[in-house]
Amino acid sequence: MDIAALAGLVLVLGIVVLLLIGAPISVAVGGSSAVAMIVILGFENGVLTSAQQIFRGINSFPLLAIPFFVLAGVIMNNGGIALRLINAAKVMVGKAPGSLAQANVAANALFGAVSGSAVAAAAAVGSTMGPLQAKEGYDKNFAAATNIASAPSGMLIPPSNLMIVYSLVSSTSIAALFVAGYVPGILWAVTCMVVVYLYARKRPELKVTEKITLAQGAKIILDAVPSLALIVVVIGGILAGYFTPTEGSCIAVVYSLVLSFIYRAIKVKELPGILMDATRTTSVVMFLIGVSSVMGFVMSYAKIPAMVSNAMFQISDNPVVLLLLIAVVLLIIGCFMDPTPAVLIFTPIFLPIVTSFGIHPVHFGIMMVFNLCIGTITPPVGPVLFVGAKVANLAIEDVIRRLLPFFGALIVMLIVVIFTPALSLWLPTTLGLVMP
C-alpha cells in the first residue's frame, strides 16, 4: 500500500473510530488528520505542517464575520428583540387557521433572519410561544414540533454562518450566497405553514381568542421595525457595497447592542456573560474550521475526492440520479453530524462532482444548507430538535411523531429546490452577483 492510500485509510478509519467511542467531531477530525499527516511527512514535519494548516485555515478576513454574527445573535436573544418579533408575527398571521402556530413559524423566520441561529430561534421563540399555544388548547407535542421544524429557516435566510463556512470552502461569493438563501428560506417557512394549516383547518377550537385592534397592530409592528431594520442595514449595506460581510457583522453587533440598551433588556453587568456565551460557540466553530483545513490537505494528497467522484460516476452518469444520491447521503450525514463540520468535510468531495455537469456552486451551496438544516431537526444528533424539546419540557420520542408531516413536506421542498435552480439563482442573478 502506498503512502497516499495509507494516509487516506488512517484518516477515514480514525474519524469513524473516534466518533464511535464518543469523541467530539473536532477531536475526531483533528486527531485523525494529524496522524495521517505524520504518515505522509514524518513526525516532525507532520506536526509542523498540521499547525501551519490550522493557522492557514482560520487566517481569513471573511471568517471574522462568524464571531461577530454569533455575538450579535446572543445579544438579540437576551435583548428583548425576540419578544417584539414574536408580537409582530402574531399580527402578521392574523386569524389564519392555527394562528398561534403560524405565528410561531413566522417569528422563527424573522428571528432567524436577524440572528442567523436556528438554535437561538428555537429557544427564544419556543419559550414564549409554547405556553401561549398550550393555553389556547394546542397539543403540546404539535406546538413543540412546529417550533422545531420552523427554526432552521433562519439558517437559510441571511445572515447565515453556515453560508460563510461554505463560502470559505468553495471560494464562492458570500453576498451571492446570502441573497440566494432568501427564496428557499421563505419556502421553508411557507412549507411549515402549510403543514400547520392542514393540521388546524379541521380543529376549529384552535382559534385565536386575543383580539388586536388596528391601532394596536400598527403599534406592535412599529415597535418591531427597529429590530427588522437590522436586516435592511446589514444585508442592504453589503449588497450596496458600503461594507463587506465582515464589516456588516460588526455593525450588527453595535446595532443590536444599542437597541437592547434602548429596550433596557440588557445591563452592562450582563455583558461579560454574553461575551462568554458567544466565545464558547465561536471557539468550537473556528477550531473545526482549522482542523478541517488539515483534513483537506490529507484528502487532497490521498485523492479521496477523486475516488468518491469516480465511484459515484460508476453508479450513474445521470445528473438527476447523482443529485438525488448526494441529497440522500447528506440527509443521512445530517442525522449524525452538525452542519458546520458536514459542510467542511463534504463540500470538497461533492462540489467537483456537481460542477462537472453544470450545477452552479451557489445553487449547490443552498441545496447543501437546506439539506443539512433538515438534519438539525432529526435524531439522534439534531441540535434544534433537542433544544426545542427541552424548552417545551417534552421527551424527544413524544415530539418525533408530530414532526413526521414536517419531515415529509420539507423533503418534498428540498427536491423542488434541488431541481429548480432558479429558486436559488434568480435573485443573485438579478442583482448582478451571479453571472447568468
C-alpha positions as CSV (number, residue, x, y, z in Angstrom):
1,M,0.0,0.0,0.0
2,D,1.5,3.4,-1.0
3,I,1.7,6.3,1.4
4,A,-1.3,8.2,-0.1
5,A,-3.6,5.2,0.3
6,L,-2.3,4.6,3.8
7,A,-2.9,8.2,4.8
8,G,-6.4,8.1,3.4
9,L,-7.1,4.9,5.3
10,V,-5.8,6.3,8.6
11,L,-7.9,9.5,8.1
12,V,-11.2,7.7,7.4
13,L,-10.8,4.9,10.0
14,G,-9.5,7.3,12.6
15,I,-12.6,9.6,12.2
16,V,-15.0,6.7,12.3
17,V,-13.4,5.0,15.4
18,L,-13.1,8.2,17.4
19,L,-16.8,9.2,16.6
20,L,-17.9,5.7,17.6
21,I,-16.2,6.0,21.0
22,G,-17.9,9.4,21.6
23,A,-15.1,11.8,20.8
24,P,-16.2,15.3,19.7
25,I,-16.2,15.8,16.0
26,S,-13.4,18.4,16.2
27,V,-11.2,15.9,18.1
28,A,-12.0,13.1,15.7
29,V,-11.2,15.2,12.6
30,G,-8.2,17.0,14.1
31,G,-6.6,13.9,15.7
32,S,-7.1,11.7,12.6
33,S,-5.9,14.3,10.2
34,A,-2.7,15.0,12.3
35,V,-1.9,11.2,12.4
36,A,-2.4,11.0,8.7
37,M,-0.2,14.0,8.1
38,I,2.5,12.3,10.2
39,V,2.2,9.2,7.9
40,I,2.7,11.4,4.9
41,L,5.5,13.7,6.1
42,G,7.0,12.0,9.2
43,F,6.6,13.1,12.8
44,E,8.4,16.5,12.9
45,N,7.3,17.8,9.5
46,G,3.8,16.3,10.0
47,V,3.2,18.1,13.3
48,L,4.6,21.4,12.0
49,T,2.6,21.2,8.7
50,S,-0.6,20.4,10.7
51,A,-0.1,23.5,12.9
52,Q,0.5,25.6,9.8
53,Q,-2.6,24.3,8.1
54,I,-4.7,25.1,11.2
55,F,-3.4,28.6,11.2
56,R,-3.9,28.9,7.4
57,G,-7.5,27.6,7.8
58,I,-8.6,30.3,10.2
59,N,-6.4,33.2,8.9
60,S,-9.1,34.6,6.8
61,F,-10.7,38.1,6.9
62,P,-14.2,36.9,5.9
63,L,-14.2,34.4,8.8
64,L,-14.2,37.3,11.2
65,A,-17.8,37.6,10.3
66,I,-18.6,34.4,12.2
67,P,-17.7,35.5,15.8
68,F,-19.4,38.9,15.3
69,F,-22.6,37.4,13.9
70,V,-22.6,34.9,16.7
71,L,-22.2,37.7,19.3
72,A,-25.0,39.7,17.6
73,G,-27.3,36.6,17.9
74,V,-26.5,36.2,21.6
75,I,-27.2,39.9,22.2
76,M,-30.5,39.6,20.4
77,N,-31.5,36.5,22.3
78,N,-31.0,38.5,25.5
79,G,-32.0,41.9,24.4
80,G,-35.8,41.9,24.1
81,I,-35.7,41.7,20.3
82,A,-37.2,38.2,20.1
83,L,-40.4,39.3,22.0
84,R,-41.0,42.2,19.6
85,L,-40.6,39.9,16.6
86,I,-43.0,37.4,18.1
87,N,-45.6,40.0,18.7
88,A,-45.2,41.3,15.1
89,A,-45.5,37.7,13.8
90,K,-48.8,37.3,15.6
91,V,-50.2,40.5,14.0
92,M,-48.9,39.4,10.6
93,V,-50.7,36.0,10.5
94,G,-54.0,37.4,11.9
95,K,-56.8,34.9,12.3
96,A,-55.4,32.2,9.9
97,P,-56.2,28.6,10.9
98,G,-53.8,27.6,13.7
99,S,-52.8,31.3,14.0
100,L,-50.6,30.9,17.1
101,A,-48.7,28.1,15.5
102,Q,-48.5,30.1,12.2
103,A,-47.1,33.0,14.3
104,N,-44.5,30.6,15.7
105,V,-43.3,29.8,12.2
106,A,-43.3,33.5,11.2
107,A,-41.5,34.5,14.4
108,N,-38.8,31.8,13.9
109,A,-38.2,33.1,10.3
110,L,-38.0,36.7,11.5
111,F,-35.7,36.0,14.5
112,G,-33.6,33.5,12.5
113,A,-33.2,36.1,9.7
114,V,-32.0,38.7,12.3
115,S,-29.8,36.4,14.4
116,G,-28.8,33.7,11.9
117,S,-29.1,30.9,14.6
118,A,-31.7,28.2,14.4
119,V,-30.9,27.0,18.0
120,A,-31.4,30.5,19.3
121,A,-34.6,30.9,17.5
122,A,-36.0,27.6,18.8
123,A,-35.1,28.6,22.4
124,A,-36.2,32.2,22.3
125,V,-39.4,31.8,20.3
126,G,-40.3,28.4,21.7
127,S,-40.1,29.5,25.3
128,T,-42.6,32.3,24.6
129,M,-45.0,30.6,22.1
130,G,-45.2,27.2,23.8
131,P,-47.1,28.4,26.9
132,L,-49.4,30.6,24.7
133,Q,-50.3,27.7,22.5
134,A,-50.9,25.4,25.4
135,K,-53.3,28.0,26.9
136,E,-55.2,28.1,23.6
137,G,-55.6,24.3,23.5
138,Y,-52.9,23.3,21.2
139,D,-51.4,19.8,21.6
140,K,-48.0,20.4,23.3
141,N,-46.2,17.9,21.1
142,F,-47.6,19.6,17.9
143,A,-46.6,23.1,19.3
144,A,-43.1,21.9,20.0
145,A,-42.8,20.2,16.6
146,T,-43.9,23.4,14.9
147,N,-41.3,25.4,16.7
148,I,-38.6,22.8,16.0
149,A,-39.4,22.4,12.3
150,S,-39.6,26.1,11.5
151,A,-36.5,27.3,13.4
152,P,-33.9,26.2,10.8
153,S,-35.4,28.7,8.2
154,G,-33.1,31.3,9.8
155,M,-30.1,29.2,8.6
156,L,-31.1,29.9,5.0
157,I,-32.3,33.5,5.4
158,P,-29.2,35.7,5.8
159,P,-27.1,36.4,7.7
160,S,-26.1,32.7,7.9
161,N,-22.8,31.5,9.5
162,L,-23.2,28.2,7.7
163,M,-23.1,30.0,4.3
164,I,-20.0,31.9,5.4
165,V,-18.3,28.5,6.1
166,Y,-19.5,27.1,2.7
167,S,-18.2,30.3,1.0
168,L,-14.7,29.7,2.5
169,V,-14.5,26.1,1.4
170,S,-16.0,26.6,-2.1
171,S,-14.5,30.1,-2.8
172,T,-18.0,31.4,-3.6
173,S,-19.2,34.9,-3.0
174,I,-20.7,35.4,0.4
175,A,-23.0,38.1,-0.8
176,A,-24.4,35.9,-3.6
177,L,-25.0,33.1,-1.1
178,F,-26.7,35.4,1.3
179,V,-29.1,36.7,-1.4
180,A,-29.7,33.2,-2.8
181,G,-30.9,32.0,0.6
182,Y,-33.9,34.3,0.7
183,V,-36.3,32.4,-1.5
184,P,-35.5,28.8,-0.2
185,G,-35.6,30.2,3.4
186,I,-39.0,31.7,2.9
187,L,-40.2,28.5,1.1
188,W,-39.0,26.5,4.2
189,A,-41.3,28.7,6.4
190,V,-44.2,28.5,3.9
191,T,-43.9,24.7,3.9
192,C,-44.2,24.6,7.7
193,M,-47.2,27.0,7.5
194,V,-48.9,24.7,5.0
195,V,-48.5,21.7,7.4
196,V,-49.9,23.8,10.2
197,Y,-52.8,24.9,8.1
198,L,-53.6,21.3,7.2
199,Y,-53.5,20.3,10.8
200,A,-55.6,23.2,12.1
201,R,-58.3,23.6,9.5
202,K,-60.2,20.6,11.0
203,R,-59.7,21.9,14.5
204,P,-62.0,24.9,14.9
205,E,-61.2,25.1,18.6
206,L,-57.7,26.4,17.6
207,K,-58.8,29.9,17.1
208,V,-57.0,32.9,18.5
209,T,-59.0,34.4,21.3
210,E,-57.0,37.6,21.7
211,K,-58.4,40.5,19.7
212,I,-56.0,43.1,18.4
213,T,-57.3,46.3,17.1
214,L,-55.9,48.1,14.0
215,A,-54.2,50.7,16.2
216,Q,-52.7,48.0,18.5
217,G,-51.5,46.1,15.5
218,A,-49.9,49.1,14.0
219,K,-48.2,49.9,17.3
220,I,-46.8,46.4,17.6
221,I,-45.5,46.4,14.0
222,L,-43.9,49.8,14.5
223,D,-42.3,48.5,17.8
224,A,-40.7,45.7,15.8
225,V,-39.4,47.9,12.9
226,P,-36.1,48.8,14.6
227,S,-35.4,45.1,15.1
228,L,-36.3,44.2,11.5
229,A,-34.3,47.2,10.2
230,L,-31.2,45.3,11.2
231,I,-31.7,43.0,8.2
232,V,-32.0,46.0,5.8
233,V,-29.0,47.8,7.3
234,V,-26.7,44.8,7.3
235,I,-27.7,42.9,4.1
236,G,-28.6,46.1,2.2
237,G,-25.2,47.6,3.1
238,I,-23.4,44.5,1.9
239,L,-25.3,44.4,-1.4
240,A,-24.9,48.1,-2.0
241,G,-21.1,47.8,-1.5
242,Y,-20.9,50.1,1.5
243,F,-19.2,47.4,3.6
244,T,-18.1,43.8,3.5
245,P,-19.9,40.9,5.2
246,T,-17.3,41.1,8.0
247,E,-17.8,44.8,8.5
248,G,-21.6,44.1,8.3
249,S,-21.2,41.6,11.2
250,C,-19.6,44.3,13.3
251,I,-22.4,46.7,12.5
252,A,-24.9,44.0,13.5
253,V,-23.2,43.8,16.9
254,V,-23.3,47.5,17.5
255,Y,-26.8,47.9,16.3
256,S,-28.2,45.0,18.3
257,L,-26.4,46.2,21.4
258,V,-27.6,49.8,21.1
259,L,-31.1,48.5,20.5
260,S,-31.0,46.2,23.5
261,F,-29.9,49.1,25.7
262,I,-32.7,51.3,24.4
263,Y,-35.1,48.5,25.2
264,R,-33.5,48.3,28.7
265,A,-33.3,44.5,28.3
266,I,-29.6,44.2,28.9
267,K,-27.5,45.6,31.7
268,V,-23.8,46.4,31.5
269,K,-23.0,43.8,34.2
270,E,-24.5,41.1,31.9
271,L,-22.1,41.8,29.0
272,P,-19.3,39.5,30.3
273,G,-21.7,36.6,30.4
274,I,-22.9,37.4,26.9
275,L,-19.4,37.7,25.6
276,M,-18.5,34.3,27.2
277,D,-21.5,32.6,25.6
278,A,-20.5,33.9,22.2
279,T,-16.9,32.9,22.7
280,R,-17.8,29.3,23.5
281,T,-19.8,29.0,20.3
282,T,-17.2,30.8,18.2
283,S,-14.3,28.7,19.6
284,V,-16.0,25.4,18.6
285,V,-16.7,26.6,15.0
286,M,-13.3,28.2,14.4
287,F,-11.4,25.1,15.8
288,L,-13.5,22.9,13.5
289,I,-12.5,25.1,10.5
290,G,-8.9,25.0,11.5
291,V,-8.6,21.2,11.8
292,S,-10.7,20.7,8.7
293,S,-8.0,22.6,6.8
294,V,-5.6,19.8,7.9
295,M,-8.1,17.2,6.8
296,G,-8.5,18.9,3.4
297,F,-4.7,18.7,2.9
298,V,-4.7,15.0,3.6
299,M,-7.8,14.3,1.5
300,S,-6.2,16.1,-1.4
301,Y,-2.9,14.2,-1.0
302,A,-4.8,10.9,-0.8
303,K,-7.0,11.8,-3.7
304,I,-10.2,10.9,-1.7
305,P,-12.5,13.4,-3.6
306,A,-11.4,11.9,-6.9
307,M,-12.0,8.4,-5.6
308,V,-15.5,9.3,-4.4
309,S,-16.3,11.1,-7.7
310,N,-15.2,8.1,-9.8
311,A,-17.2,5.7,-7.6
312,M,-20.4,7.8,-8.0
313,F,-19.9,8.1,-11.7
314,Q,-19.6,4.4,-11.9
315,I,-23.1,4.1,-10.3
316,S,-24.6,6.5,-12.8
317,D,-23.6,9.4,-15.0
318,N,-27.2,10.8,-15.0
319,P,-27.1,14.2,-13.2
320,V,-30.6,13.6,-11.8
321,V,-29.6,10.3,-10.2
322,L,-26.3,11.8,-8.9
323,L,-28.1,14.8,-7.3
324,L,-30.6,12.5,-5.6
325,L,-27.8,10.3,-4.4
326,I,-25.9,13.3,-3.0
327,A,-29.1,14.5,-1.3
328,V,-29.7,11.1,0.3
329,V,-26.1,11.0,1.5
330,L,-26.3,14.5,3.0
331,L,-29.7,13.7,4.7
332,I,-28.1,10.6,6.3
333,I,-24.9,12.6,7.3
334,G,-27.1,15.4,8.7
335,C,-28.7,12.9,11.1
336,F,-25.3,12.2,12.7
337,M,-23.2,15.3,12.2
338,D,-23.6,19.0,12.9
339,P,-24.0,21.2,9.7
340,T,-20.6,23.1,10.1
341,P,-18.3,20.0,10.0
342,A,-20.5,18.4,7.4
343,V,-20.0,21.4,5.1
344,L,-16.3,21.4,5.8
345,I,-15.9,17.7,5.1
346,F,-18.3,17.1,2.2
347,T,-18.1,20.3,0.1
348,P,-14.6,19.4,-1.3
349,I,-15.9,15.9,-2.1
350,F,-19.3,16.8,-3.8
351,L,-18.7,20.2,-5.3
352,P,-16.3,19.0,-8.1
353,I,-18.9,16.3,-9.0
354,V,-21.9,18.7,-9.3
355,T,-19.9,21.4,-11.1
356,S,-18.8,18.8,-13.7
357,F,-22.3,18.6,-15.0
358,G,-23.1,22.3,-14.8
359,I,-24.5,22.9,-11.3
360,H,-23.7,26.4,-10.1
361,P,-21.7,26.4,-6.8
362,V,-24.2,28.9,-5.3
363,H,-27.1,26.6,-6.1
364,F,-25.3,23.6,-4.7
365,G,-24.5,25.6,-1.5
366,I,-28.2,26.4,-1.0
367,M,-29.1,22.8,-1.7
368,M,-26.5,21.6,0.8
369,V,-27.5,24.1,3.5
370,F,-31.2,23.2,3.0
371,N,-30.3,19.5,3.2
372,L,-28.3,19.8,6.4
373,C,-30.9,22.1,8.0
374,I,-33.2,19.1,7.9
375,G,-30.5,17.2,9.9
376,T,-30.7,19.8,12.7
377,I,-34.3,18.6,13.5
378,T,-33.6,14.9,13.0
379,P,-32.4,12.4,15.7
380,P,-30.0,11.2,17.0
381,V,-27.9,14.4,16.9
382,G,-30.3,17.2,15.8
383,P,-29.4,20.3,18.0
384,V,-32.6,22.2,17.2
385,L,-34.6,19.1,18.0
386,F,-33.1,18.7,21.4
387,V,-33.3,22.4,22.3
388,G,-36.9,22.7,21.1
389,A,-37.9,19.6,23.1
390,K,-36.0,20.8,26.2
391,V,-37.7,24.3,26.0
392,A,-41.1,22.5,25.8
393,N,-40.2,20.1,28.6
394,L,-41.0,17.1,26.4
395,A,-39.3,13.9,25.6
396,I,-37.8,13.5,22.1
397,E,-39.9,10.4,21.3
398,D,-43.1,12.4,22.1
399,V,-42.2,15.1,19.6
400,I,-41.0,12.9,16.7
401,R,-44.4,11.6,15.7
402,R,-45.7,15.2,15.3
403,L,-42.6,16.1,13.3
404,L,-43.1,13.4,10.7
405,P,-45.5,15.5,8.5
406,F,-43.0,18.4,8.6
407,F,-40.2,16.0,7.6
408,G,-42.2,14.8,4.6
409,A,-43.1,18.3,3.4
410,L,-39.6,19.6,3.8
411,I,-38.1,16.7,1.9
412,V,-40.5,17.4,-0.9
413,M,-39.5,21.1,-0.8
414,L,-35.8,20.0,-0.8
415,I,-36.4,18.1,-4.1
416,V,-38.1,21.2,-5.5
417,V,-35.1,23.4,-4.5
418,I,-32.6,20.9,-6.0
419,F,-34.3,20.6,-9.4
420,T,-35.4,24.3,-9.7
421,P,-32.1,26.2,-9.8
422,A,-34.0,29.5,-10.4
423,L,-35.2,29.5,-6.8
424,S,-31.6,29.9,-5.7
425,L,-30.1,31.8,-8.6
426,W,-32.8,34.2,-9.8
427,L,-32.3,36.8,-7.1
428,P,-28.5,36.9,-7.1
429,T,-28.5,36.9,-10.9
430,T,-31.0,39.8,-11.0
431,L,-28.7,41.8,-8.6
432,G,-25.7,41.0,-10.7
433,L,-24.0,38.8,-8.0
434,V,-24.1,35.7,-10.3
435,M,-23.4,35.7,-14.0
436,P,-26.3,34.3,-16.0
